[in-house]
């Protein structure tokens, strides 16, 4: 089992397979994706070695991320490889939903268990203003398909003061009869969004207090769960999760590591740099990689230091899929 010097165990791997994204969300890539250096993304063979190693070290959940992972033509093969690896019990994916309606059956057949879809507004015009794409209706149909297929569905919404702060009631009404888990995520500062962050950041704490006064009850977190504080209500089919990276002790329950699409290990989303492990992948050296991962984990810090305005090497969230 991968364990750091603070006693945190890592059951959960976030695997980026591309940093390319076709959306231009105002909090992440407002000017769209720009390739500023050579990109040589991990091959299916390298991903196979990587996932085998992490599974041997106790990882049981893989989340496939981007950029936008559906831009990889071999996405279904990647899902299938993760799903059939001994020890991997959950394969999840985070997507902007652009290809959801068209491809969800294919992803589910390949072995996908759950999916997170980014929807920052339920107003089609506001959604288009945030993302640069008029795709909300198609994404909603894709979510209905995913639920029909039996997938667990989570919806990610980044809290933005001027864009969706007024939509909480709308979101709550939406999940009244829809069995999805809504994730309300505090905007995080990155290297390229400092001014936007200052203008748009909202704390999730007032929302948490509101939910508790309205009868929502906090649930216990599973060992492979993400960082959300999740709440349920007996009168609602859906749930609500709050991701509040600026809250006290947020990092104390960290259970996830990140691999960038170019084969670097990131001990934290806001680490100063990625750690190159790709030569182990190119050589299919599972055991050598296992030894190296265990060694590198000794450098993982206690916190991300976001509360001090530190953003590390993260220019924008598409770099590592959040």
Secondary structure, DSSP 8 states (H G I E B T S, - for coil): --B-TTS-B--EEEEES----S---TTT-TT-----S------HHHHHHHHHHHHHTT--EEEEESS-GGGSTTHHHHHHHHHTSTT--EEEEEE-STTHHHHHHHHHHHT--EEEEE-S-SSHHHHHHHHS---HHHHHHHHHHHHHTT-EEEEEEEE-TTTTGGGHHHHHHHTTSS--EEEEEE----TT-HHHHHHH---SHHHHHHHHHTT-EE----TT--S-EEEE-TT-SSEEEEE-TTSTTGGGG--EEEE-TTSEEESSTT-SS-EE-HHHHHTT-HHHHHHHHHHHGGG--S---GGGT--TT-SSGGGTT-
